[in-house]
Each structure stands twice: as C-alpha cells, then as structure tokens.
Amino acid sequence: MLSKIRSFLTIPILLLFGLGLAYITFDEQTKQKALLDHGKTTQAAVEKVEWNKKRSTEKDFKVFVKFETETKQPVSTSIKVSNELGKKIRDDNNIQTVAILYLPEKPATAAIAGDTQEFGIQYGLAAALIVGAIGLFFYRRRSAAKEAAAPAVA
C-alpha cells in the first residue's frame, strides 16, 4: 500500500520541484537583471557574516549590510554571496564596507557589486526534473497498457 502511494506521488513531486526551481531561478535572474539595468551603487557597512557548516564544509554565506539610499533612507538587509566571497569578507578584518547595487524602488533588494550568478545549471536541473516526471508518466502509462493487454495466464 505504502509503495503504491509513494509510486503515485513521485510524478507530482518531481513536477512540483522542477516547476518550483524554474520559478525561483527566473525570479532571481529577473532581480539580477534589474540590478544590473538600473541599480544604484553605494558603499555599505558590513554588520556580520553568517554561514552554515555541515561536515566541515562551509556554505550558504549571507552578508548583513547597512547603507543609506540616495534619498538618505537607512536600509539594513542581507545579501547571499558565493562561498569564496563570503569567506573572504569573513576572514579579512580590513573589509568593513563593500560596494553594493540596490534597486531604488525596493532598496532591500541588493547585491554585492560585481558578484553575478550564472543560472544555466539551475535551469538545466529544473528541466531535467520536469522531463523526468513526464518520461516516468509515459513509461508507467505504457507499462500499464501492456499489462492490461497481456492475456491472463491461468
């Protein structure tokens, strides 16, 4: 019974993860394009750096910064950065400010200036999940049709 439920849920779960990953990647890419297109550059004070440590691997670095917009509005936000840049900012005590880009219409949306991401791998993984779900659906459908068409052996 449990294996049938697990088997039934595999396709929807693969589709949901694939579509969710595609949406999140598109959203991040849209923010990055907006920042590069009309983002404002300023210096931000580094308040702290946080990261996750699993099995002696440090990853998922976030830099918490504070800055003022052109209209003198104070903003505090966190910025996800690459592992390499996060370690550099954390380990170098001389880095007290960083150059950032922020969106004037939404100042909390910010990124370290010059730190761009590539989204090809994420889109590829999303496509692989979706194609895998569709392929699994047709494979199961074909297997069920063969089973139904096979003569019963007494």
N, C-alpha and C positions, 0 to 999 in steps of 0.2 A: 504494500500500500504506500509506504513512505517513498519507495523508489519511483512509483508512478507519479506521485506529487512532485518529486524532485525533477523527474524527467519532463513533466508538463511545464514546470516553471523555468526551465533552462532557457528556452527561446525568448520569453518575455524579459527575463533578466538580462540576457545578452543585448537585446534591443534597447532596453532602458539605459544600460550602462553606455552603449555606443552612442545613442542619441544625446544622453546627458553630457558625455565627454565632448561631443561635437559642439554642443551649445556653449559649454564653459569655455572651450578653446576659441570659439567665434567671439564670445564676449570679451575675453582677454585680448584677442587680436584687435578688436574694434577700439578698446581703450588705448592700446599701444599706438594705433594709427592716429587717434585723436590727439594723443600727447605729442607725437612727432609732427602733426599737422599744425596745431595751434596752441600747444602747451607753452606756458611761460617758464622761464628758467630763473631760479633763485638759489641762494645758499640756505641750507637747513642745518640746524644743530642736531647732532646725534645724541639722543637721550639714552638709549640702550639697544642691545642686540640680543635677540632670543633665537634659539635653535632647538631641534630635537636630537637626541642622541640615542641611537639604537645599535647595540652590538659594536661598540667602538666606532660607529660611523656617525658623523655629524652632518645633518641636512636640514632642509626647510628653514633657512635663515630668514628672519624678519628684522628689519632695522626700524626702530621707532624714532621719528624725527619731529622737530618743531620748527615752524617757519612762519613768516608773515607774507601775505599776498601783496600785490601792488596797491590794493586799497587798505593796507595796514590791518587786515583781518588776521588774527592769530589762528594757526591751524596746527593740530597735533594728529599725526597719522602713522600707520605702519606701512612699510614697503617690503614686499617679498623680493629677495635678491638671490642671485646664484650662490652656490656653496662657496665658490672661490672668493667672490666679493664679500660675502658675509664674514668669512674667516679673516680676510684682510682688514676689514673695518673693526672687527672684534679684537684682533691681536695687535693692531697698531694704535698705541695710545696717543699718537700725534694727530690722528684723524678725529677732529672734533666737529667738523662741518663737512657736508657733502653737497655737491651740485645736484639739484633735482629739477624735474619737469613736473608741473601741475596744471590741471585744467582750470581756467579762470571761472567757468560756470559751476565747477564742482571741485573745490580745492583739495578735498580729502583724497581724490584720485591723483596719485602721484607715482613717480618712478625715478630711480637714480638716472641722471643724465648719462647717456651713452650705454646703458645696460639694456639692450634689446633682447627679445626672446625669439626663437625660431619655433614655429608651430607645426612643421611638417610631420614630425613624429607623432604628435598628439592627434592630428587629423588622420594619419595612417592607422593608428591604433583604433580610433573610432570607426573608421571604415572597415577594418578587419573584424571588429565585433559585430557590426551590422551585417556584413556579408556572411560571417559565420552563422549568425542566427537564421538568416534567410536560407543558406545552404542546408543547415540542420533541419529546418522546417520541410523543405522539399525532399530531403533524404528520408525523413520519417514518413512523410506522406507516400512516397514511392514504396517504402518497405511495408506500410500498412496495406497498400493496394495489392502488392504481391501476395501478402498473407491472405487477404480476402479472396483472391483469385485462385489460390492453390487448392487442389482437391483435398478433401478431408480423407485422412488415412485411418481406416478402421482397425 
